[in-house]
Amino acid sequence: MRHLILIVALVISNLCQAQDTTKILFIGNSQTFVNDLPQTFYQLATHAGKIVFVDNITMGGATLQMHLDNPATTQKINEQHWNYVILQEQSQIPSFIPERDSLMYPYAIAIDSIIHSNWFCTNTMFFMTWAHKKGDLGILQNGGTDTYEDMQQRLRSGYLTIADSLDAAVAPCGWAWRNVIQNYPSIELYSSDNYHPAENGTYLAACTFYAGIFQQSAVGISYYGNIVPSDAAIFQAAASQVVLDSLGLWNIGLYNSKPTANFGYLQVGNQFSFIDSSTLATNYLWDFGDGTSSMVQNPTHTYSSSGDYYVKLITNNSCDADTITKMIQYIATNINNTETNQFVIYPNPFSNSIRIENTVNEKIQKVEILQFDGKVVHFKEAAQSKSCELDLSGFIKGIYILKIYTDNKTIINKIVKL
């Protein structure tokens, strides 16, 4: 049995290492290939410590219909198990109402079907582009009236509508542009034709993709390319704010198949109860940092000596994998953490309050309640009493650590808020 566990653990570990690479395919036209947006994104991601594989298939002036009709696009989709495939429509079509219903949406739906036929775990993400600088050039050249703001609102609506219908995400690059245009009007994002991006605009779009794909802020990434560092900082902050403040609006993370690894722990003496808080995971591999491991979702582990231990949790599902490592510290002390039977703690689980009663002649000095990250969220001096009651009605549902301090010992217990 032990050999079987080791073999399975090795398979999971190798699978996770292979799947730690995030694979992204860009499908679009000159709005994507001018200034090489895929390469700019790649540089941002790698400078942020991410492992990525980025490819693209782009054609000048291409629509999604043209990509659907192009065998090379289908071939490129089928080359890899992509984590993300980015779809960018021609710069005007998503803003045409109601023409986008026939000029864009059927082809977006067909390409999305090809994407998921290749691998059902792939996330389709639409590239919301930016409006033309003074409004739709076609409308203006034909004597009509339009504005940047009106066109951007139409583009936003066009991309969100199709993304919502396909359970797909949106990279709101155009909305990040809008943020910078409104707040930093002296910064130029457009090239001289007033609709293709300048390098500033491409960098801003790449920051938006970074925040959307990794659901992390781009602020502080050291890659600037040819961008003035102070402007790069503005673009990193604007893109991160637009994406991360409205993840639900952009459907980012709502339909993600990639697991996210995370855990907390409860310590009683040298015994650590690890509590998994990962999302979308089906398999677990723990490395406790002392040469031992476990495949149980919520294991308990005892350390034999004091030290700093780097605990790694590897999670995976049929689509992907994720890894997280946290350092825990165990210091052997003479504090007695096992005499919990000297106290009655009720009710536990609790709804609004708990009461602590001492069953022996032991007075309580103080009581602390901590989250699993060690943060103290409640503190009460007990004034050397044998009992106390805690009002915890403001707590959110979850598991907490209760510490009871007496004259000569510390009692640790786990409590649960319903």
Backbone torsions as a table, in degrees:
resi	resn	phi	psi	omega
1	MET	NA	-41.0	-179.8
2	ARG	-61.4	-41.6	179.9
3	HIS	-64.9	-36.3	178.6
4	LEU	-63.8	-43.2	178.2
5	ILE	-61.3	-42.4	-179.8
6	LEU	-63.9	-39.4	179.4
7	ILE	-66.3	-46.4	179.4
8	VAL	-62.3	-41.7	179.4
9	ALA	-62.0	-39.8	179.6
10	LEU	-65.9	-39.6	178.0
11	VAL	-63.0	-46.0	178.9
12	ILE	-62.1	-43.4	-179.1
13	SER	-61.3	-45.6	179.6
14	ASN	-65.0	-39.6	178.0
15	LEU	-62.3	-43.9	-178.7
16	CYS	-65.0	-40.7	179.2
17	GLN	-62.5	-39.3	179.4
18	ALA	-68.4	-36.3	-174.7
19	GLN	-87.3	-3.2	176.5
20	ASP	-65.6	-19.0	176.6
21	THR	-77.1	126.4	176.2
22	THR	-93.1	122.6	-174.9
23	LYS	-107.1	125.7	-175.2
24	ILE	-128.6	131.8	175.8
25	LEU	-117.1	125.7	175.6
26	PHE	-97.6	128.1	174.3
27	ILE	-119.9	119.8	-176.5
28	GLY	-173.9	-148.8	-178.2
29	ASN	-136.7	-147.1	-173.1
30	SER	-65.9	-24.5	176.2
31	GLN	-62.8	-24.5	177.1
32	THR	-90.2	-43.1	-172.8
33	PHE	-87.2	-20.5	175.2
34	VAL	-62.1	127.9	-176.6
35	ASN	67.1	5.0	175.3
36	ASP	58.3	68.2	176.9
37	LEU	-56.0	-45.0	179.4
38	PRO	-57.6	-39.9	179.7
39	GLN	-70.0	-37.2	177.7
40	THR	-62.6	-44.5	175.7
41	PHE	-59.9	-43.7	179.9
42	TYR	-58.1	-44.8	-179.1
43	GLN	-65.0	-41.9	177.0
44	LEU	-59.6	-48.0	-176.0
45	ALA	-64.2	-45.3	-178.3
46	THR	-68.5	-35.3	175.9
47	HIS	-68.6	-21.5	176.2
48	ALA	-89.0	3.6	177.1
49	GLY	89.7	9.2	179.4
50	LYS	-85.6	150.9	173.6
51	ILE	-103.8	113.8	-174.8
52	VAL	-132.9	151.6	168.4
53	PHE	-122.3	121.6	-173.7
54	VAL	-123.4	132.4	176.2
55	ASP	-139.0	169.1	179.8
56	ASN	-153.5	157.3	167.8
57	ILE	-136.6	114.5	-174.3
58	THR	-136.0	149.2	177.1
59	MET	-140.9	137.9	-179.9
60	GLY	-57.5	127.1	177.6
61	GLY	72.9	8.6	-174.1
62	ALA	-67.8	140.9	170.3
63	THR	-102.3	169.6	175.8
64	LEU	-65.6	-30.6	175.9
65	GLN	-62.4	-42.6	178.6
66	MET	-63.7	-38.5	177.6
67	HIS	-67.1	-38.3	177.7
68	LEU	-62.6	-36.4	-178.9
69	ASP	-81.8	-7.4	-175.9
70	ASN	-96.3	111.4	-179.4
71	PRO	-57.2	-28.3	-178.8
72	ALA	-65.4	-32.3	178.5
73	THR	-67.8	-47.2	177.6
74	THR	-61.1	-41.4	178.7
75	GLN	-60.9	-41.7	-179.4
76	LYS	-65.5	-41.2	177.5
77	ILE	-59.1	-40.3	-175.0
78	ASN	-82.3	-0.2	-178.2
79	GLU	-75.2	-27.8	-172.3
80	GLN	-139.6	162.4	163.0
81	HIS	-87.7	90.4	-175.6
82	TRP	-75.9	142.8	169.7
83	ASN	-77.7	-38.5	178.3
84	TYR	-136.6	135.4	166.3
85	VAL	-117.3	122.5	-176.3
86	ILE	-95.4	126.4	178.8
87	LEU	-111.2	122.8	178.3
88	GLN	-121.3	119.6	177.8
89	GLU	-83.0	162.6	173.5
90	GLN	-52.2	150.9	-164.5
91	SER	-64.9	-19.7	-175.5
92	GLN	-106.5	-33.8	-169.6
93	ILE	-54.7	-42.7	-178.7
94	PRO	-62.6	-18.6	-178.8
95	SER	-93.9	-2.4	179.0
96	PHE	-82.8	117.4	178.5
97	ILE	-113.9	124.4	2.4
98	PRO	-97.4	12.5	-172.2
99	GLU	-59.6	-25.6	-179.5
100	ARG	-62.6	-23.9	178.2
101	ASP	-59.7	-31.7	-179.0
102	SER	-107.9	-25.0	-175.8
103	LEU	-90.4	-20.8	-176.0
104	MET	-123.7	-53.5	-167.4
105	TYR	-60.2	-43.3	-179.8
106	PRO	-60.6	-34.6	-177.3
107	TYR	-79.0	-34.4	174.1
108	ALA	-63.6	-41.8	179.5
109	ILE	-64.2	-42.1	-178.9
110	ALA	-65.9	-42.7	179.4
111	ILE	-67.8	-39.4	176.8
112	ASP	-58.7	-38.1	178.2
113	SER	-65.3	-39.8	177.2
114	ILE	-64.4	-41.5	179.9
115	ILE	-58.0	-47.7	-175.0
116	HIS	-82.0	-18.4	170.8
117	SER	-70.1	-32.8	176.4
118	ASN	-69.2	-45.7	177.6
119	TRP	-158.3	118.3	-173.1
120	PHE	-67.4	-15.7	-178.5
121	CYS	-83.8	-11.0	-177.8
122	THR	-65.4	138.9	175.2
123	ASN	-95.6	120.6	171.7
124	THR	-80.8	132.7	178.9
125	MET	-132.1	127.5	178.6
126	PHE	-90.2	138.4	-179.8
127	PHE	-92.9	95.3	176.1
128	MET	-72.1	111.2	-178.5
129	THR	-84.1	-175.9	-174.7
130	TRP	-103.2	155.1	176.6
131	ALA	-70.8	158.3	171.1
132	HIS	-63.5	152.4	-167.4
133	LYS	-58.7	-36.9	-177.2
134	LYS	-117.0	14.1	-175.5
135	GLY	110.6	171.2	-175.4
136	ASP	-56.0	119.8	-175.9
137	LEU	-62.6	-36.3	179.2
138	GLY	-63.8	-42.3	178.6
139	ILE	-64.9	-44.7	-177.6
140	LEU	-66.4	-40.3	-179.0
141	GLN	-68.7	-22.0	177.9
142	ASN	-95.8	14.3	174.6
143	GLY	87.8	3.3	179.0
144	GLY	-84.0	-179.2	179.3
145	THR	-119.4	141.0	178.4
146	ASP	-161.7	163.1	177.1
147	THR	-133.9	161.8	175.3
148	TYR	-55.8	-48.5	-175.4
149	GLU	-62.7	-42.6	179.9
150	ASP	-63.1	-44.7	-178.7
151	MET	-66.2	-38.9	-179.6
152	GLN	-65.2	-38.7	177.3
153	GLN	-63.4	-39.7	178.9
154	ARG	-67.0	-40.7	177.1
155	LEU	-61.5	-43.5	178.6
156	ARG	-57.7	-48.6	179.2
157	SER	-62.1	-42.5	-177.6
158	GLY	-62.5	-44.3	-179.3
159	TYR	-73.5	-40.3	-179.6
160	LEU	-65.1	-36.0	-179.1
161	THR	-62.3	-48.4	-178.7
162	ILE	-71.6	-35.9	179.2
163	ALA	-64.4	-43.5	178.8
164	ASP	-61.3	-39.5	-176.8
165	SER	-71.0	-24.4	-178.2
166	LEU	-105.6	6.5	-174.6
167	ASP	53.7	41.5	-179.6
168	ALA	-108.4	162.8	178.7
169	ALA	-92.9	165.0	176.4
170	VAL	-126.8	129.8	168.9
171	ALA	-91.5	106.2	-171.0
172	PRO	-80.6	57.8	-177.6
173	CYS	-60.4	-43.8	179.3
174	GLY	-61.4	-34.4	179.4
175	TRP	-73.4	-31.9	173.7
176	ALA	-67.6	-39.8	173.8
177	TRP	-57.4	-45.6	-179.3
178	ARG	-58.3	-40.9	179.1
179	ASN	-60.0	-45.8	-179.1
180	VAL	-69.6	-41.4	180.0
181	ILE	-60.6	-39.1	-179.1
182	GLN	-72.8	-38.4	-172.3
183	ASN	-97.9	-21.2	-179.2
184	TYR	-136.5	65.8	-173.2
185	PRO	-63.4	-16.8	180.0
186	SER	-80.9	-12.5	179.3
187	ILE	-86.3	125.7	-177.5
188	GLU	-91.4	124.2	178.7
189	LEU	-103.4	-20.0	-174.1
190	TYR	-96.3	152.0	167.3
191	SER	-78.6	-178.7	-173.0
192	SER	-67.1	-16.9	-179.7
193	ASP	-85.0	-3.3	175.2
194	ASN	71.7	13.8	171.7
195	TYR	-142.8	-28.6	172.4
196	HIS	-77.4	155.9	-178.0
197	PRO	-82.1	142.9	162.0
198	ALA	-76.0	174.0	179.8
199	GLU	-58.9	-34.4	175.6
200	ASN	-57.2	-46.2	-177.8
201	GLY	-65.5	-39.2	177.8
202	THR	-65.0	-41.8	179.2
203	TYR	-62.8	-42.8	178.5
204	LEU	-61.5	-42.5	177.6
205	ALA	-63.0	-41.3	179.8
206	ALA	-63.3	-39.6	175.9
207	CYS	-62.0	-37.4	179.2
208	THR	-65.3	-43.3	176.9
209	PHE	-63.7	-39.1	179.1
210	TYR	-59.8	-50.2	-178.5
211	ALA	-63.0	-37.4	-177.9
212	GLY	-74.1	-42.0	-177.0
213	ILE	-74.2	-41.1	-177.3
214	PHE	-98.0	-7.0	-179.3
215	GLN	52.7	41.6	178.8
216	GLN	-136.5	154.0	178.6
217	SER	-68.3	142.4	174.9
218	ALA	-88.1	-3.8	-176.7
219	VAL	-62.8	129.5	176.0
220	GLY	95.5	-4.7	177.4
221	ILE	-65.8	135.2	-169.7
222	SER	-82.8	-4.7	-179.4
223	TYR	-86.5	124.7	178.9
224	TYR	-117.9	-16.8	-174.7
225	GLY	60.6	-129.0	178.2
226	ASN	-97.0	13.2	-175.7
227	ILE	-86.3	139.5	173.5
228	VAL	-57.6	127.9	-174.6
229	PRO	-53.4	-38.8	-179.8
230	SER	-66.6	-36.0	176.6
231	ASP	-71.0	-38.5	177.8
232	ALA	-59.1	-39.4	178.2
233	ALA	-63.6	-38.6	176.6
234	ILE	-63.4	-44.1	-178.5
235	PHE	-66.5	-40.9	178.5
236	GLN	-60.7	-43.9	-178.2
237	ALA	-69.6	-43.1	-178.2
238	ALA	-64.0	-46.6	-179.9
239	ALA	-62.0	-43.7	-178.6
240	SER	-64.3	-42.0	179.8
241	GLN	-63.6	-47.8	-177.9
242	VAL	-60.5	-42.8	-178.0
243	VAL	-74.8	-55.2	-168.0
244	LEU	-75.3	-22.9	176.9
245	ASP	-76.3	-14.2	-174.4
246	SER	-141.9	47.7	-177.4
247	LEU	-57.6	-40.3	-179.7
248	GLY	-65.4	-37.7	179.3
249	LEU	-61.3	-39.9	-177.4
250	TRP	-90.0	5.2	-178.9
251	ASN	60.7	23.8	-177.7
252	ILE	-82.2	123.5	-179.5
253	GLY	86.7	-14.0	-176.9
254	LEU	-70.7	-34.4	-176.9
255	TYR	-120.3	23.6	-176.9
256	ASN	-74.2	134.5	179.2
257	SER	-95.9	-6.5	-177.4
258	LYS	-79.8	128.1	176.8
259	PRO	-70.6	154.7	174.6
260	THR	-120.9	118.5	-176.4
261	ALA	-83.7	136.8	174.2
262	ASN	-165.1	156.7	177.9
263	PHE	-160.8	160.0	170.3
264	GLY	-124.7	-176.2	179.5
265	TYR	-156.6	155.9	175.9
266	LEU	-119.6	125.2	-178.2
267	GLN	-106.5	129.5	169.7
268	VAL	-129.0	101.9	-175.1
269	GLY	64.6	-127.1	179.4
270	ASN	-94.7	9.6	179.3
271	GLN	-103.2	127.1	-178.9
272	PHE	-115.9	123.0	173.7
273	SER	-98.6	111.1	-178.0
274	PHE	-89.4	132.1	-174.7
275	ILE	-118.7	114.3	-179.2
276	ASP	-70.3	132.4	173.4
277	SER	-128.5	27.7	179.3
278	SER	-71.4	162.6	175.4
279	THR	-117.4	142.4	173.2
280	LEU	63.6	18.1	-179.7
281	ALA	-92.4	146.0	175.6
282	THR	-121.0	-19.9	179.2
283	ASN	-130.7	148.7	-173.6
284	TYR	-137.1	137.9	174.2
285	LEU	-135.3	115.3	-179.6
286	TRP	-101.8	134.5	169.6
287	ASP	-116.5	113.2	-172.5
288	PHE	-82.4	0.4	175.2
289	GLY	83.8	2.1	178.8
290	ASP	-124.0	22.2	178.8
291	GLY	91.0	2.0	179.4
292	THR	-116.7	161.9	-176.4
293	SER	-148.9	172.4	179.1
294	SER	-155.7	152.5	174.9
295	MET	-113.5	12.4	176.7
296	VAL	-78.4	144.4	-178.0
297	GLN	-64.1	-43.9	-177.8
298	ASN	-126.5	77.8	-174.3
299	PRO	-81.8	161.2	170.5
300	THR	-116.8	133.3	-175.9
301	HIS	-135.0	140.6	179.8
302	THR	-111.5	126.8	178.0
303	TYR	-94.0	138.7	-174.4
304	SER	-89.4	-16.3	-178.7
305	SER	-149.4	160.0	179.2
306	SER	-65.3	151.2	177.2
307	GLY	161.2	172.4	172.7
308	ASP	-96.3	125.0	-176.5
309	TYR	-120.4	130.9	178.3
310	TYR	-95.5	107.0	-176.1
311	VAL	-94.9	125.0	-179.2
312	LYS	-113.5	133.6	172.9
313	LEU	-116.6	121.9	175.2
314	ILE	-108.4	124.0	177.8
315	THR	-118.7	152.9	173.4
316	ASN	-154.0	164.7	169.1
317	ASN	-138.6	-168.3	-176.5
318	SER	-68.8	-13.0	-177.5
319	CYS	-100.9	-39.9	-168.7
320	ASP	-162.2	-171.6	-177.1
321	ALA	-148.2	161.7	175.9
322	ASP	-153.1	154.4	-176.3
323	THR	-135.2	141.4	173.3
324	ILE	-139.0	143.4	178.8
325	THR	-127.2	132.5	177.0
326	LYS	-130.8	144.2	175.8
327	MET	-91.3	130.4	172.4
328	ILE	-117.7	154.1	-177.6
329	GLN	-123.0	126.9	173.6
330	TYR	-116.4	123.0	177.0
331	ILE	-120.5	117.2	179.4
332	ALA	-66.2	129.5	178.7
333	THR	-134.9	173.6	176.8
334	ASN	-95.9	12.9	177.2
335	ILE	-70.6	130.7	179.9
336	ASN	-85.2	115.0	-177.8
337	ASN	-110.2	13.7	-170.8
338	THR	-112.7	-7.9	-172.8
339	GLU	-89.2	48.6	-178.4
340	THR	-67.8	-19.5	-180.0
341	ASN	-70.9	-8.9	175.2
342	GLN	-75.8	-9.8	-178.4
343	PHE	-128.2	141.8	171.4
344	VAL	-105.2	123.1	-178.5
345	ILE	-117.3	116.1	-174.8
346	TYR	-150.0	152.8	-12.4
347	PRO	-76.1	153.9	176.8
348	ASN	-149.6	108.0	9.3
349	PRO	-65.4	157.2	-177.0
350	PHE	-125.3	164.0	178.0
351	SER	-108.5	-49.3	-175.1
352	ASN	-126.2	-32.5	-176.4
353	SER	-151.5	161.5	172.3
354	ILE	-131.4	155.1	177.2
355	ARG	-123.1	139.5	179.7
356	ILE	-115.3	122.9	178.9
357	GLU	-120.9	134.2	178.4
358	ASN	-92.1	132.0	-177.8
359	THR	-93.0	-7.1	177.5
360	VAL	-128.2	-179.1	-177.8
361	ASN	-82.1	70.6	-176.9
362	GLU	-132.4	119.5	-175.8
363	LYS	-92.4	142.9	-178.6
364	ILE	-89.3	128.4	175.7
365	GLN	-86.2	-50.4	-178.6
366	LYS	-157.5	164.4	179.2
367	VAL	-133.7	136.7	175.5
368	GLU	-124.9	146.6	170.4
369	ILE	-122.5	130.8	-175.3
370	LEU	-123.7	150.8	166.3
371	GLN	-77.7	171.4	-177.3
372	PHE	-72.2	-13.9	175.5
373	ASP	-85.4	3.4	177.9
374	GLY	92.9	-3.0	-178.7
375	LYS	-75.6	127.6	177.7
376	VAL	-76.2	122.7	-177.8
377	VAL	-111.9	-7.0	176.8
378	HIS	-155.9	140.8	-179.2
379	PHE	-144.0	136.5	177.6
380	LYS	-145.9	128.7	170.8
381	GLU	-78.8	131.4	-175.6
382	ALA	-99.5	-2.9	174.6
383	ALA	57.3	41.3	175.9
384	GLN	57.7	34.7	178.8
385	SER	-93.0	167.2	178.9
386	LYS	-93.3	-2.5	179.3
387	SER	-155.3	160.2	173.8
388	CYS	-159.1	158.0	178.9
389	GLU	-123.2	137.5	-176.6
390	LEU	-116.7	126.4	174.5
391	ASP	-87.0	110.4	-176.8
392	LEU	-120.1	29.2	-176.0
393	SER	-65.8	-23.3	-179.2
394	GLY	-85.0	-2.9	-178.7
395	PHE	-73.8	148.1	172.2
396	ILE	-84.3	161.5	-179.3
397	LYS	-61.4	140.3	178.2
398	GLY	156.2	-172.1	-178.4
399	ILE	-108.1	136.6	-177.4
400	TYR	-131.8	163.8	176.4
401	ILE	-103.7	126.4	176.7
402	LEU	-104.6	124.5	176.7
403	LYS	-115.8	125.4	178.6
404	ILE	-112.7	120.6	-179.1
405	TYR	-103.1	125.5	174.0
406	THR	-112.2	-168.1	-178.0
407	ASP	-64.5	-32.6	-173.0
408	ASN	-136.5	12.6	178.9
409	LYS	-156.3	165.9	173.8
410	THR	-123.2	127.7	178.6
411	ILE	-106.8	130.6	-178.8
412	ILE	-119.2	133.5	178.3
413	ASN	-143.5	164.5	177.7
414	LYS	-103.7	133.0	176.2
415	ILE	-125.5	153.9	-173.5
416	VAL	-128.0	126.8	175.7
417	LYS	-94.6	124.6	179.0
418	LEU	-87.1	NA	NA
